[in-house]
Amino acid sequence: MIEFLEKGSLASLLQDAEKQAKLKTEHMKNLAYQLLSGLQYLHSNYIMHRDLKPENLMLSRDGNLKFIDFGMAKAFGETVKYS
């Protein structure tokens, strides 16, 4: 089963001038925090995404940021720990 991410990509949010004008500082801080937390999680598990861009960051209905397209991802360092 694949999760439906109805709010689309971060790229589409940033391109839509009307939506962009509605973005509040607190919302942008929240998205930045989620992005950095996600990267920290990946890197702590020895995974490098290697194709991180707004098109590969999707938003769920409740505003959670989701990383997609791990086709270029690479394990580094120690053995990858899958949870």
C-alpha positions, 0 to 999 in steps of 0.5 A: 500500500502507498500513502496518498500525499494529497497536498503535493510536492514542496516544489508545487507549493513554492511555485504557486504564488497564491499558496506561497503568499499564505505561507506563514513564518511558523509554517516554514519553520516547521517544514525546515525542522521536518526536513532537517529532522528527516535528514538527521534520521537518514544520516544516523542510519547511514543513508544518503538520499543524493537526490534531495530537491523540492520535487522529492519532498511531499506534504501529507494532509496533516502537513507532514513532510515526506521524503520520496524517490530513494532511487539514488540513495546510497548506504555509507559507512557502517552497515545500513540499519533498517527499522 
